[in-house]
Structure formats: structure tokens, C-alpha cells
């Protein structure tokens, strides 16, 4: 599994949000940036965040889409610092086999680079 695979990024986002929820710490919007998510591109980040929101795994922020004359779509996310994992997101995080593979990937990465 590559570091930019969908399930790896989903695991990173959901586990961060769950950790923040349990500790009572605020969500740092920068931790949900494309750069923090293994440097993925903005379009991919938007795709992932939009689907996490639409699938009910996270809540608290707003996804705004704008279409331009050339049919390009731009996504902005408002109130990302208000983002929270939902009970459905916690269940997905703990019960999903793809996410278990992503968790193993993170264990391997942490052994090579403990600052991640």
C-alpha cells in the first residue's frame, strides 16, 4: 500500500480526528492540509474530504464547490477547525479491513521515520 492510497489518507485523517476528540484538543486545520497528508494534491484532498463528509464519517465543516466557465471545479472547505469524527467514522476506523492495512503501513513508516 502506497502512502498516498485513499485508505492510507482516510486512516490518517480519521485517526487524527479521533485522537483529538478523545483528548479534548482542538483540530488544527494544518493537520488536514494537502501538505500534511503526505503532500497529496489539492484536488485529491478535496475528493477525500468531500467523500468523508458525504459518507457521514466526519461532520462540522462545509464543502463549497464552484464551477467556472471552462468547467473547472474549485473546492473550498470552511470551518475545518470544527471538523469532528462521527460514531460512524469511529466504527469505520476500527472495523474496516482496508484501514487495518493502512494502520500497518503507518507502523512501518513510524519505524523508519518516527516523526511522522
C-alpha positions, 0 to 999 in steps of 0.5 A, spaced: 500 500 500 502 506 497 502 512 502 498 516 498 492 510 497 485 513 499 485 508 505 492 510 507 489 518 507 482 516 510 486 512 516 490 518 517 485 523 517 480 519 521 485 517 526 487 524 527 480 526 528 479 521 533 485 522 537 483 529 538 476 528 540 478 523 545 483 528 548 479 534 548 484 538 543 482 542 538 483 540 530 488 544 527 486 545 520 494 544 518 493 537 520 488 536 514 492 540 509 494 537 502 501 538 505 500 534 511 497 528 508 503 526 505 503 532 500 497 529 496 494 534 491 489 539 492 484 536 488 485 529 491 484 532 498 478 535 496 475 528 493 477 525 500 474 530 504 468 531 500 467 523 500 468 523 508 463 528 509 458 525 504 459 518 507 457 521 514 464 519 517 466 526 519 461 532 520 462 540 522 465 543 516 462 545 509 464 543 502 463 549 497 464 547 490 464 552 484 464 551 477 467 556 472 466 557 465 471 552 462 468 547 467 473 547 472 471 545 479 474 549 485 473 546 492 473 550 498 472 547 505 470 552 511 470 551 518 475 545 518 477 547 525 470 544 527 471 538 523 469 532 528 469 524 527 462 521 527 460 514 531 460 512 524 467 514 522 469 511 529 466 504 527 469 505 520 476 506 523 476 500 527 472 495 523 474 496 516 479 491 513 482 496 508 484 501 514 487 495 518 492 495 512 493 502 512 494 502 520 500 497 518 503 501 513 503 507 518 507 502 523 512 501 518 513 508 516 513 510 524 519 505 524 523 508 519 521 515 520 518 516 527 516 523 526 511 522 522 
